[in-house]
Amino acid sequence: MRRTRRGNLLRRDAPVRRLAGELGENPDAPLALAGKVSSDLLATIREHPTEVAELLRAVHGLSAKRVSPFSRQIRDRDW
């Protein structure tokens, strides 16, 4: 498969995102199950590789209930 079409890089996560959208689901879980990372997350990882790795290692093993308040604080810039 060609990686470019009409000069634009194809988004490898597009089919999974489309299907998840049609099902009304968040695409992150099916992407992870497929061994893929969303293109927006990949861009963040490339921009801040050390910080993202540190953050992921820190939350590894924590429940969603424990992680959610932190992600909301970061998302809302409430610190």
C-alpha positions as a Markdown table, in Angstrom:
| # | Residue | x | y | z |
|---|---|---|---|---|
| 1 | Met | 0.0 | 0.0 | 0.0 |
| 2 | Arg | 1.3 | 3.4 | -0.8 |
| 3 | Arg | 2.0 | 5.5 | 2.2 |
| 4 | Thr | 1.0 | 8.7 | 0.4 |
| 5 | Arg | -1.9 | 9.6 | -1.7 |
| 6 | Arg | -2.0 | 12.9 | -3.6 |
| 7 | Gly | 1.0 | 14.1 | -1.5 |
| 8 | Asn | -0.8 | 13.7 | 1.9 |
| 9 | Leu | 0.5 | 11.2 | 4.4 |
| 10 | Leu | -2.2 | 8.6 | 5.0 |
| 11 | Arg | -3.4 | 8.3 | 8.6 |
| 12 | Arg | -3.0 | 4.6 | 9.6 |
| 13 | Asp | -5.4 | 5.0 | 12.4 |
| 14 | Ala | -8.2 | 6.5 | 10.2 |
| 15 | Pro | -10.1 | 3.2 | 9.6 |
| 16 | Val | -10.2 | 2.3 | 13.3 |
| 17 | Arg | -11.2 | 5.9 | 14.2 |
| 18 | Arg | -14.0 | 5.9 | 11.6 |
| 19 | Leu | -15.4 | 2.6 | 12.8 |
| 20 | Ala | -15.2 | 3.7 | 16.5 |
| 21 | Gly | -17.0 | 6.9 | 15.5 |
| 22 | Glu | -19.7 | 5.0 | 13.8 |
| 23 | Leu | -20.1 | 2.9 | 17.0 |
| 24 | Gly | -20.0 | 5.9 | 19.2 |
| 25 | Glu | -16.9 | 4.7 | 20.9 |
| 26 | Asn | -13.6 | 6.2 | 21.9 |
| 27 | Pro | -11.0 | 5.0 | 19.3 |
| 28 | Asp | -8.1 | 4.7 | 21.8 |
| 29 | Ala | -9.0 | 1.2 | 23.1 |
| 30 | Pro | -9.5 | -0.5 | 19.7 |
| 31 | Leu | -6.3 | 1.1 | 18.5 |
| 32 | Ala | -4.4 | -0.2 | 21.5 |
| 33 | Leu | -5.9 | -3.7 | 20.9 |
| 34 | Ala | -4.7 | -3.5 | 17.3 |
| 35 | Gly | -1.2 | -2.6 | 18.6 |
| 36 | Lys | -1.5 | 1.0 | 17.2 |
| 37 | Val | -1.3 | 4.5 | 18.7 |
| 38 | Ser | -3.5 | 7.3 | 17.6 |
| 39 | Ser | -1.7 | 9.8 | 15.4 |
| 40 | Asp | -2.4 | 12.7 | 17.8 |
| 41 | Leu | -0.8 | 10.7 | 20.7 |
| 42 | Leu | 2.1 | 9.8 | 18.5 |
| 43 | Ala | 2.7 | 13.5 | 17.8 |
| 44 | Thr | 2.7 | 14.2 | 21.5 |
| 45 | Ile | 5.1 | 11.3 | 22.2 |
| 46 | Arg | 7.5 | 12.6 | 19.5 |
| 47 | Glu | 7.3 | 16.1 | 20.9 |
| 48 | His | 7.9 | 15.1 | 24.6 |
| 49 | Pro | 9.3 | 11.5 | 24.5 |
| 50 | Thr | 10.9 | 11.6 | 28.0 |
| 51 | Glu | 8.0 | 13.3 | 29.8 |
| 52 | Val | 5.4 | 11.0 | 28.2 |
| 53 | Ala | 7.4 | 7.9 | 29.1 |
| 54 | Glu | 7.8 | 9.1 | 32.7 |
| 55 | Leu | 4.0 | 9.8 | 32.9 |
| 56 | Leu | 3.0 | 6.4 | 31.5 |
| 57 | Arg | 5.4 | 4.6 | 33.8 |
| 58 | Ala | 4.0 | 6.5 | 36.8 |
| 59 | Val | 0.4 | 5.6 | 36.0 |
| 60 | His | 1.2 | 2.0 | 35.1 |
| 61 | Gly | -0.8 | -0.4 | 37.3 |
| 62 | Leu | -3.2 | 2.3 | 38.6 |
| 63 | Ser | -6.9 | 1.9 | 38.2 |
| 64 | Ala | -8.9 | 4.2 | 35.9 |
| 65 | Lys | -10.5 | 5.6 | 39.0 |
| 66 | Arg | -7.1 | 6.7 | 40.3 |
| 67 | Val | -5.8 | 8.1 | 36.9 |
| 68 | Ser | -9.0 | 9.9 | 35.8 |
| 69 | Pro | -8.7 | 12.8 | 38.3 |
| 70 | Phe | -5.1 | 13.5 | 37.2 |
| 71 | Ser | -6.0 | 13.4 | 33.5 |
| 72 | Arg | -8.9 | 15.8 | 34.1 |
| 73 | Gln | -6.6 | 18.2 | 36.0 |
| 74 | Ile | -4.1 | 18.2 | 33.2 |
| 75 | Arg | -6.7 | 18.5 | 30.4 |
| 76 | Asp | -8.4 | 21.4 | 32.2 |
| 77 | Arg | -5.1 | 22.9 | 33.2 |
| 78 | Asp | -6.4 | 23.0 | 36.8 |
| 79 | Trp | -3.2 | 23.0 | 38.8 |
